[in-house]
């Protein structure tokens, strides 16, 4: 089972700056058979430095409640942020790089963790 409700608000502040707010409520059953009730919020910003260069970043937080009997007392709270840059070489080729950080706090000591990652993207369209 999977049920999801999502709301988003986007605001083009200026020609170069855009802000977005996203609220998400999700209920699903994961592979282990546990049901998870999730709530999250994210704030996204984009800055078009030039026609070819764009910076963006997101801050998000949320909570996951595990609802089956074995994990009935487990609650995870997370915070994440990311920052990236994209470069449009021409109409057909784009390059990008980003960094992501996530921290998860859990009532289960095995699920307390931090995660960091870099990504590099190349996309083409013809």
N, CA, C and O of each residue as an XYZ file, in Angstrom:
504
protein
N       0.839     -1.178      0.000
C       0.000      0.000      0.000
C       0.884      1.241      0.000
O       1.942      1.278      0.629
N       0.428      2.234     -0.710
C       1.179      3.484     -0.758
C       0.194      4.626     -0.989
O      -0.534      4.653     -1.981
N       0.191      5.559     -0.055
C      -0.656      6.741     -0.167
C       0.221      7.972      0.019
O       1.094      7.987      0.887
N      -0.002      8.994     -0.785
C       0.857     10.170     -0.744
C       0.023     11.423     -0.958
O      -0.886     11.444     -1.788
N       0.342     12.464     -0.203
C      -0.240     13.789     -0.425
C       0.923     14.774     -0.465
O       1.822     14.732      0.375
N       0.887     15.648     -1.442
C       1.996     16.586     -1.609
C       1.448     17.956     -1.975
O       0.494     18.085     -2.742
N       2.079     18.973     -1.403
C       1.717     20.342     -1.733
C       2.988     21.116     -2.039
O       4.013     20.929     -1.384
N       2.916     21.978     -3.029
C       4.097     22.753     -3.407
C       3.686     24.182     -3.721
O       2.610     24.443     -4.259
N       4.575     25.090     -3.370
C       4.385     26.507     -3.650
C       5.691     27.023     -4.247
O       6.746     26.910     -3.623
N       5.626     27.581     -5.436
C       6.811     28.118     -6.109
C       6.627     29.605     -6.326
O       5.538     30.071     -6.664
N       7.712     30.347     -6.126
C       7.659     31.794     -6.247
C       8.869     32.291     -7.014
O       9.993     32.192     -6.520
N       8.665     32.828     -8.217
C       9.777     33.460     -8.939
C      10.023     34.860     -8.361
O       9.379     35.824     -8.773
N      10.941     34.967     -7.422
C      11.179     36.215     -6.696
C      11.612     37.314     -7.648
O      11.071     38.420     -7.625
N      12.594     37.002     -8.485
C      13.064     37.915     -9.535
C      13.311     37.077    -10.785
O      13.025     35.880    -10.810
N      13.848     37.722    -11.821
C      14.200     36.955    -13.026
C      15.285     35.931    -12.735
O      15.378     34.922    -13.434
N      16.108     36.167    -11.720
C      17.237     35.299    -11.430
C      17.041     34.384    -10.225
O      17.744     33.382    -10.097
N      16.108     34.706     -9.350
C      15.935     33.943     -8.109
C      14.537     33.329     -8.054
O      13.538     33.997     -8.317
N      14.490     32.052     -7.710
C      13.215     31.355     -7.522
C      13.278     30.565     -6.219
O      14.303     29.971     -5.886
N      12.166     30.569     -5.491
C      12.055     29.814     -4.243
C      10.913     28.816     -4.357
O       9.925     29.062     -5.049
N      11.058     27.698     -3.676
C      10.003     26.696     -3.669
C       9.872     26.064     -2.296
O      10.873     25.827     -1.620
N       8.655     25.795     -1.885
C       8.364     25.132     -0.621
C       7.539     23.900     -0.943
O       6.560     23.976     -1.686
N       7.937     22.756     -0.381
C       7.229     21.516     -0.648
C       6.914     20.811      0.668
O       7.787     20.643      1.520
N       5.660     20.404      0.820
C       5.211     19.629      1.972
C       4.804     18.254      1.464
O       4.158     18.134      0.423
N       5.185     17.215      2.206
C       4.900     15.867      1.748
C       4.427     15.009      2.917
O       5.022     15.023      3.994
N       3.358     14.270      2.689
C       2.830     13.325      3.678
C       2.693     11.999      2.964
O       2.072     11.918      1.904
N       3.273     10.955      3.543
C       3.362      9.686      2.833
C       3.103      8.535      3.797
O       3.552      8.558      4.943
N       2.387      7.544      3.328
C       2.170      6.323      4.098
C       2.420      5.163      3.157
O       1.772      5.057      2.116
N       3.372      4.277      3.517
C       3.639      3.134      2.645
C       4.116      1.938      3.440
O       4.430      2.046      4.625
N       4.166      0.810      2.781
C       4.690     -0.419      3.353
C       6.011     -0.709      2.660
O       6.070     -0.788      1.433
N       7.078     -0.869      3.450
C       8.405     -1.089      2.877
C       8.661     -2.586      2.713
O       7.833     -3.407      3.106
N       9.796     -2.935      2.138
C      10.103     -4.322      1.776
C      10.080     -5.277      2.961
O       9.784     -6.458      2.782
N      10.381     -4.807      4.155
C      10.381     -5.680      5.337
C       8.976     -5.934      5.869
O       8.804     -6.713      6.806
N       7.979     -5.295      5.291
C       6.604     -5.451      5.738
C       6.160     -4.407      6.734
O       4.993     -4.380      7.123
N       7.071     -3.544      7.154
C       6.723     -2.482      8.103
C       5.985     -1.362      7.378
O       6.267     -1.063      6.217
N       5.049     -0.757      8.072
C       4.366      0.423      7.544
C       5.077      1.655      8.076
O       5.460      1.708      9.244
N       5.250      2.644      7.212
C       5.962      3.860      7.588
C       5.074      5.065      7.289
O       4.548      5.209      6.185
N       4.919      5.914      8.281
C       4.169      7.155      8.162
C       5.195      8.289      8.127
O       5.892      8.519      9.116
N       5.296      8.997      7.007
C       6.346     10.002      6.810
C       5.754     11.385      6.590
O       4.730     11.542      5.924
N       6.413     12.379      7.158
C       6.070     13.773      6.949
C       7.372     14.525      6.702
O       8.349     14.327      7.424
N       7.393     15.391      5.682
C       8.616     16.151      5.408
C       8.276     17.518      4.817
O       7.193     17.738      4.273
N       9.244     18.425      4.946
C       9.130     19.756      4.378
C      10.478     20.106      3.754
O      11.527     19.744      4.288
N      10.449     20.812      2.625
C      11.685     21.184      1.942
C      11.558     22.600      1.396
O      10.503     23.002      0.905
N      12.650     23.342      1.490
C      12.742     24.679      0.926
C      13.852     24.659     -0.112
O      14.983     24.277      0.189
N      13.531     25.070     -1.335
C      14.480     25.023     -2.449
C      14.684     26.433     -3.003
O      13.735     27.209     -3.120
N      15.932     26.750     -3.340
C      16.243     28.048     -3.942
C      17.101     27.835     -5.181
O      17.976     26.969     -5.203
N      16.843     28.623     -6.198
C      17.620     28.588     -7.436
C      18.040     30.006     -7.784
O      17.254     30.947     -7.683
N      19.295     30.139     -8.197
C      19.821     31.438     -8.605
C      20.465     31.292     -9.978
O      21.431     30.544    -10.136
N      19.941     31.996    -10.963
C      20.498     31.977    -12.315
C      21.567     33.066    -12.401
O      21.259     34.242    -12.600
N      22.810     32.661    -12.251
C      23.923     33.606    -12.267
C      24.074     34.249    -13.645
O      24.202     35.468    -13.762
N      24.057     33.430    -14.665
C      24.039     33.885    -16.058
C      23.057     32.987    -16.803
O      22.409     32.133    -16.197
N      22.947     33.178    -18.101
C      22.084     32.292    -18.889
C      22.616     30.864    -18.891
O      21.854     29.916    -19.082
N      23.908     30.708    -18.683
C      24.518     29.384    -18.749
C      24.809     28.755    -17.397
O      24.939     27.534    -17.312
N      24.916     29.548    -16.338
C      25.300     29.033    -15.019
C      24.161     29.255    -14.022
O      23.606     30.349    -13.917
N      23.828     28.182    -13.292
C      22.752     28.230    -12.323
C      23.185     27.514    -11.036
O      23.763     26.428    -11.087
N      22.900     28.130     -9.891
C      23.181     27.541     -8.588
C      21.860     27.173     -7.925
O      20.852     27.851     -8.123
N      21.865     26.104     -7.143
C      20.651     25.763     -6.410
C      21.000     25.087     -5.092
O      22.097     24.561     -4.908
N      20.037     25.118     -4.188
C      20.213     24.494     -2.885
C      18.873     24.141     -2.276
O      17.852     24.758     -2.578
N      18.892     23.142     -1.416
C      17.677     22.684     -0.754
C      17.984     22.364      0.706
O      19.032     21.801      1.022
N      17.070     22.725      1.580
C      17.114     22.338      2.993
C      15.821     21.580      3.257
O      14.740     22.044      2.895
N      15.931     20.408      3.891
C      14.719     19.646      4.172
C      14.820     18.949      5.532
O      15.910     18.704      6.050
N      13.665     18.645      6.082
C      13.584     17.942      7.363
C      12.313     17.117      7.362
O      11.355     17.414      6.649
N      12.328     16.068      8.183
C      11.134     15.238      8.241
C      11.190     14.218      9.352
O      12.170     14.116     10.090
N      10.111     13.464      9.450
C       9.986     12.441     10.474
C       9.341     11.202      9.860
O       8.379     11.292      9.097
N       9.902     10.033     10.217
C       9.358      8.739      9.798
C       8.942      7.968     11.041
O       9.749      7.758     11.946
N       7.694      7.550     11.086
C       7.177      6.733     12.182
C       6.971      5.314     11.664
O       6.277      5.115     10.667
N       7.561      4.337     12.324
C       7.434      2.938     11.921
C       6.298      2.331     12.731
O       6.305      2.387     13.961
N       5.316      1.746     12.036
C       4.045      1.421     12.676
C       3.806     -0.058     12.959
O       2.791     -0.387     13.573
N       4.692     -0.973     12.544
C       4.397     -2.373     12.833
C       4.828     -2.726     14.254
O       5.523     -1.940     14.898
N       4.428     -3.897     14.752
C       4.651     -4.250     16.154
C       6.126     -4.315     16.527
O       6.499     -3.849     17.603
N       6.978     -4.879     15.672
C       8.392     -5.032     16.008
C       9.113     -3.692     16.095
O      10.089     -3.557     16.833
N       8.642     -2.714     15.355
C       9.293     -1.401     15.335
C       8.376     -0.304     15.864
O       8.548      0.867     15.526
N       7.412     -0.674     16.682
C       6.353      0.262     17.094
C       6.889      1.516     17.781
O       6.259      2.571     17.707
N       8.020      1.421     18.436
C       8.541      2.589     19.129
C       9.605      3.328     18.330
O      10.193      4.288     18.828
N       9.860      2.900     17.107
C      10.911      3.549     16.329
C      10.390      4.808     15.644
O       9.342      4.809     14.998
N      11.168      5.881     15.812
C      10.860      7.150     15.160
C      12.181      7.724     14.652
O      13.136      7.870     15.415
N      12.229      8.046     13.374
C      13.420      8.660     12.776
C      13.109     10.108     12.428
O      12.036     10.420     11.912
N      14.050     10.976     12.714
C      13.956     12.383     12.327
C      15.180     12.688     11.483
O      16.297     12.322     11.850
N      14.978     13.359     10.352
C      16.113     13.627      9.481
C      16.190     15.097      9.095
O      15.196     15.823      9.091
N      17.401     15.500      8.776
C      17.686     16.837      8.261
C      18.663     16.657      7.111
O      19.623     15.895      7.225
N      18.430     17.347      6.012
C      19.365     17.264      4.891
C      19.470     18.609      4.187
O      18.582     19.458      4.265
N      20.587     18.764      3.502
C      20.767     19.934      2.659
C      21.622     19.535      1.468
O      22.418     18.597      1.536
N      21.445     20.250      0.402
C      22.280     20.024     -0.771
C      22.528     21.337     -1.476
O      21.763     22.292     -1.343
N      23.604     21.367     -2.222
C      23.968     22.549     -3.008
C      24.554     22.059     -4.320
O      25.269     21.058     -4.366
N      24.241     22.782     -5.381
C      24.733     22.349     -6.683
C      24.894     23.498     -7.653
O      24.451     24.621     -7.414
N      25.540     23.176     -8.749
C      25.742     24.123     -9.843
C      25.500     23.375    -11.149
O      25.836     22.198    -11.281
N      24.908     24.084    -12.112
C      24.681     23.518    -13.447
C      25.209     24.490    -14.489
O      25.083     25.707    -14.353
N      25.794     23.931    -15.517
C      26.341     24.740    -16.608
C      25.768     24.228    -17.925
O      25.884     23.045    -18.245
N      25.152     25.125    -18.682
C      24.599     24.759    -19.980
C      25.596     25.187    -21.049
O      25.746     26.375    -21.335
N      26.275     24.205    -21.636
C      27.269     24.510    -22.665
C      26.587     25.040    -23.931
O      27.037     26.011    -24.539
N      25.493     24.380    -24.308
C      24.694     24.791    -25.463
C      23.318     24.153    -25.312
O      22.998     23.612    -24.254
N      22.503     24.213    -26.362
C      21.150     23.654    -26.273
C      21.137     22.139    -26.109
O      20.116     21.561    -25.735
N      22.261     21.500    -26.388
C      22.298     20.036    -26.388
C      23.071     19.423    -25.236
O      22.906     18.231    -24.974
N      23.908     20.175    -24.535
C      24.773     19.593    -23.526
C      24.754     20.408    -22.231
O      24.939     21.625    -22.243
N      24.527     19.709    -21.115
C      24.522     20.344    -19.792
C      25.397     19.535    -18.838
O      25.441     18.307    -18.897
N      26.089     20.255    -17.958
C      26.940     19.646    -16.943
C      26.461     20.100    -15.573
O      25.936     21.204    -15.427
N      26.639     19.254    -14.575
C      26.222     19.633    -13.233
C      27.037     18.917    -12.175
O      27.607     17.852    -12.414
N      27.078     19.523    -11.005
C      27.732     18.914     -9.847
C      26.946     19.311     -8.607
O      26.417     20.419     -8.526
N      26.871     18.398     -7.641
C      26.160     18.720     -6.411
C      26.741     17.943     -5.238
O      27.399     16.916     -5.402
N      26.473     18.472     -4.051
C      26.873     17.852     -2.795
C      25.626     17.707     -1.936
O      24.804     18.622     -1.879
N      25.477     16.568     -1.267
C      24.322     16.313     -0.410
C      24.788     15.832      0.962
O      25.705     15.017      1.070
N      24.147     16.347      2.003
C      24.417     15.928      3.380
C      23.092     15.522      4.012
O      22.084     16.206      3.839
N      23.093     14.410      4.745
C      21.898     13.932      5.445
C      22.307     13.458      6.832
O      23.303     12.753      6.991
N      21.528     13.850      7.829
C      21.714     13.312      9.185
C      20.384     12.721      9.631
O      19.343     13.374      9.552
N      20.431     11.481     10.100
C      19.236     10.782     10.573
C      19.406     10.460     12.057
O      20.382      9.820     12.449
N      18.456     10.904     12.878
C      18.407     10.566     14.296
C      17.282      9.559     14.463
O      16.195      9.746     13.916
N      17.531      8.500     15.210
C      16.524      7.458     15.362
C      16.447      6.984     16.802
O      17.425      7.064     17.546
N      15.279      6.491     17.191
C      15.153      5.852     18.493
C      15.795      4.472     18.476
O      15.981      3.864     19.530
N      16.137      3.969     17.285
C      16.902      2.733     17.141
C      18.359      3.119     16.902
O      18.679      3.754     15.897
N      19.237      2.738     17.821
C      20.643      3.157     17.709
C      21.295      2.682     16.413
O      22.245      3.307     15.942
N      20.809      1.603     15.835
C      21.371      1.110     14.575
C      21.027      2.003     13.383
O      21.641      1.889     12.322
N      20.059      2.879     13.554
C      19.610      3.725     12.440
C      20.050      5.174     12.569
O      19.616      6.016     11.783
N      20.908      5.490     13.550
C      21.510      6.826     13.629
C      22.674      6.873     12.652
O      23.583      6.047     12.731
N      22.657      7.835     11.728
C      23.755      7.899     10.761
C      23.822      9.263     10.105
O      22.879     10.052     10.160
N      24.966      9.518      9.482
C      25.162     10.663      8.602
C      25.565     10.124      7.244
O      26.234      9.096      7.136
N      25.148     10.833      6.216
C      25.472     10.440      4.850
C      25.875     11.688      4.080
O      25.258     12.744      4.220
N      26.910     11.555      3.269
C      27.364     12.650      2.416
C      27.629     12.089      1.033
O      28.030     10.934      0.889
N      27.406     12.903      0.024
C      27.667     12.423     -1.323
C      27.860     13.545     -2.311
O      27.331     14.645     -2.152
N      28.628     13.242     -3.330
C      28.838     14.139     -4.461
C      28.243     13.485     -5.694
O      28.260     12.261     -5.824
N      27.728     14.285     -6.584
C      27.285     13.748     -7.871
C      27.725     14.684     -8.982
O      27.762     15.904     -8.822
N      28.051     14.088    -10.092
C      28.430     14.812    -11.297
C      27.545     14.306    -12.422
O      27.414     13.099    -12.625
N      26.944     15.225    -13.144
C      25.975     14.848    -14.171
C      26.364     15.450    -15.515
O      26.843     16.580    -15.604
N      26.142     14.663    -16.542
C      26.252     15.131    -17.932
C      24.979     14.697    -18.622
O      24.618     13.521    -18.595
N      24.301     15.643    -19.239
C      23.090     15.269    -19.977
C      23.132     15.911    -21.359
O      23.597     17.034    -21.548
N      22.628     15.148    -22.299
C      22.558     15.668    -23.676
C      21.168     15.408    -24.228
O      20.492     14.452    -23.848
N      20.768     16.269    -25.119
C      19.440     16.147    -25.736
C      19.566     16.547    -27.191
O      20.091     17.611    -27.518
N      19.081     15.686    -28.048
C      19.101     15.986    -29.489
C      17.760     15.757    -30.104
O      17.589     15.957    -31.307
